[in-house]
Amino acid sequence: MNMRTEIIKIIEGGLEKNKDKVLSYAQLLAEKLREEGETKFADRISNVLSKNTAHPVYLDEFQTTPTDSESRLDMVEVTMPEAAAEEIILPELLKMKVETYIHSLKHRNKFMEMGVDLPESLLLYGPPGCGKTSLARYISFRTGLPLVTAKLDGLVSSLLGSTSKNIRRIFEYAKTKPCILFLDEFDAIAKSRNDEHEVGELKRVVNSLLQNIDDFNNGSNVLLAATNHEKLLDPAVWRRFTTTIEVTRPRQPELIELIRLFTKNMNCDFCDEPKKMNTLSNLLEGFSPSDIKAICFNTLRKSIIDGVESVKYPLIIQQIFLYKHSAENDQTLVHFMNENGVSLLDVASTLNISMRQVRKIMSSHSEED
């Protein structure tokens, strides 16, 4: 019976006189027993729980989330595992690191049998839009643990003493439930205490954060954090995470897969043409997955507005240009589309201009050369 984590949590909750913690982990224990065929034992636990609480536990325990005392807004967002399912595209090395981390979470009880009880904390870092939040949701889905997301950039109160209290309340909330605590925009609070531009009070907030992480890591909880600015983090922060993974921008193979992923529900005329897909992936080199998603959706939106049933190659080439440039320049756009495999006839049709205009633009370009 590999349920040592849940048993320890139930004991912790009892010693802390924390009824919610006991109820949540006892329900999770019953669910795991039922999955392993121990239905009678699971039913006995469920019967005991039903006599001691008027509402279903585990999932319902997430309904009351901590709120900021000033704004009265929720400080966390809870996503259940089944709602976190989403397809992700990763480079092979990154995929291997993520899978290794997920397997370590799934085998925590085996580590405990060997007397090894390491905190399973993970820090994700890299450029914005590259999938750190999607990875957190993916880990939640794969492990079956709810994801409790706290966006730390929204927690910095005008009264920094309140910020420390908010941080403590988030950690206390997550400690009572079987979940993954995900600290997004981590650099908003975990900044280096050596930064001479930061006030002393904010440095005390960092100290408070580190203390809460240490306390959280001493249990059997799962902690994830993400940052776009890893160089801003305090050096002591890195030592709090047993695993760190850099989430990089996609390269050629992943770019093609991402285009397919974001156009899979669209009727497009280029997905089965390797030459066009290679051209698109070359044009999108250096782009983040969120950039590629936006371009694909912009293309679909323009197709719908124009009343076109399928997504055409010339249109996505146009949208890549518009995404790269702040303003549309007919001359530059015509050359860009033609240089990337769009016929002059399709250029004219896509831009809704005459062939005469297109030829004039092309001839003036030739004369300049």
C-alpha angles and dihedrals in degrees: 000000000000099000101109093125092057093045092051090048091051090051091047090051092050093050090046090047086234105151095182091056092050092048095047096049094040089056091048089050090052091051092051092048090051091051089055093051097258091127097151093052090044091050091051091054091047091050091052090049093048090056092052101044133043095212137045112274134215099038096037092049088075094060096087106060127181116265132205110258092221104041097024087222123139112265095204139038119214120212119185116223096249090053091049095064112124135146116250132190116214137172111256096252092048091046090052092051092049093047091049090053093048092050090050089055092049092050099045091119091058090053089050090052087059091049093254113128105168120169110251099221122156131194117198117196137171144094120332119269095025097116109270093136090044089053091053089052090047092053089049091052094046094048097040091232122134115247116233106195122196117184100210095195087070094049099066102109126201083242104057091199086065089052091060090049091050091052092049092049092052093052092045090051093051094045093064095056138057098250148112114260108213117195106198123192085022095175091066088080108009094069122148113276088214091068104115091203093063120090121240093248092059089052088056088053089056090051089051091049092051091049091051091049091051091050092046093048091053089069131057096269128125119236125192127178134180134197138174091199108052092162090066094058121109111253090236090060093066091057090058093066122075091196130035122184127186112218105207134189114275121263131214100293093044092046091060091047091049092052089052091047095052094044098041093107093045129088099234131171099213108049093090095046111089095196093055092043090052090050091051093048090050091051091048096050109132093023122123123236089252089055091051092047091052092050093050092048092046088053092050092047092051090049091053093047091050091048093241114148097207133046108246127211094234090056096054089047088054091049092050089054092048091048091053096045129056094218135025116250112189095208096048092042094051091052092044093053094045093047089054098055104277115134119233089246091055090045090056092046095047095046093040093233131125125267087239090062092047092051091047091053092047094047093049088052090052091050091052090053 
